Amino acid sequence: MTNAEFDVLDELYFLLSYKDLAKTLDMNDEVLKSTLGNLLKKGWVKCYISPTEEIEFDIIKFKKVYWNYHYLATKAGLLAHNSNF
């Protein structure tokens, strides 16, 4: 797990919009987008179109509208994050 992945997972114990996540973390947009994409590919983060509607991860769509989504760590992501201490 990279430091960036650890930092993102650390914030995603609760559902956050991209905007709120970006405000909290000290990362540029490209690094945050790339990190979220990697976490989604690993199955460590879920993607939501709204606070109540989960969507299937699609890398093409993600790259176009990643800032419109909300994110939440999965159980696997939380386990990976907690075992990294």
C-alpha positions as CSV (number, residue, x, y, z in Angstrom):
1,M,0.0,0.0,0.0
2,T,1.4,3.4,-0.9
3,N,1.4,6.4,1.4
4,A,-1.2,8.1,-0.8
5,E,-3.5,5.0,-0.6
6,F,-3.1,4.9,3.1
7,D,-4.0,8.6,3.5
8,V,-7.1,8.2,1.2
9,L,-8.4,5.1,3.0
10,D,-7.8,6.9,6.3
11,E,-10.5,9.4,5.3
12,L,-13.0,7.0,3.8
13,Y,-14.3,5.3,6.9
14,F,-17.4,7.3,6.1
15,L,-18.8,8.3,2.7
16,L,-17.2,11.4,1.3
17,S,-17.7,13.4,-1.9
18,Y,-14.7,13.9,-4.0
19,K,-14.9,17.6,-3.2
20,D,-14.8,17.0,0.5
21,L,-12.0,14.4,0.2
22,A,-9.9,16.8,-1.9
23,K,-10.3,19.5,0.7
24,T,-9.2,17.2,3.5
25,L,-6.1,15.7,1.8
26,D,-3.0,17.6,0.7
27,M,-2.8,16.0,-2.8
28,N,-3.0,17.5,-6.2
29,D,-5.9,16.5,-8.3
30,E,-4.0,14.0,-10.6
31,V,-2.5,12.1,-7.6
32,L,-5.9,11.9,-5.9
33,K,-7.6,10.7,-9.0
34,S,-5.0,8.1,-9.7
35,T,-5.0,6.9,-6.1
36,L,-8.8,6.6,-6.1
37,G,-8.6,4.7,-9.4
38,N,-6.1,2.2,-8.0
39,L,-8.1,1.7,-4.8
40,L,-11.3,1.1,-6.9
41,K,-9.4,-1.4,-9.0
42,K,-8.2,-3.3,-5.9
43,G,-11.8,-3.3,-4.5
44,W,-10.7,-1.3,-1.5
45,V,-13.1,1.6,-2.2
46,K,-16.7,1.7,-3.5
47,C,-18.0,4.5,-5.7
48,Y,-21.4,6.2,-5.3
49,I,-23.3,8.5,-7.7
50,S,-25.2,9.9,-4.8
51,P,-24.9,9.4,-1.0
52,T,-27.3,6.4,-1.3
53,E,-26.7,4.9,-4.7
54,E,-23.7,2.7,-5.3
55,I,-22.5,2.3,-8.9
56,E,-20.4,-0.3,-10.6
57,F,-16.8,0.8,-11.2
58,D,-16.1,1.7,-14.8
59,I,-12.6,3.1,-15.4
60,I,-13.6,4.9,-18.6
61,K,-16.5,6.7,-16.9
62,F,-14.5,7.2,-13.7
63,K,-11.8,9.1,-15.6
64,K,-14.4,11.4,-17.1
65,V,-16.5,12.3,-14.0
66,Y,-14.5,11.1,-10.9
67,W,-15.2,14.5,-9.2
68,N,-19.0,13.9,-9.3
69,Y,-18.8,10.7,-7.2
70,H,-18.8,9.9,-3.5
71,Y,-16.4,7.3,-2.1
72,L,-16.3,4.8,0.8
73,A,-13.7,2.2,1.9
74,T,-14.8,-1.4,1.6
75,K,-14.3,-4.0,4.3
76,A,-11.3,-5.3,2.4
77,G,-9.9,-1.7,2.2
78,L,-10.4,-1.1,5.9
79,L,-8.6,-4.4,6.7
80,A,-5.7,-3.5,4.5
81,H,-5.5,0.0,6.0
82,N,-5.6,-1.3,9.6
83,S,-3.0,-4.0,8.9
84,N,-0.6,-1.4,7.5
85,F,0.0,0.2,10.9
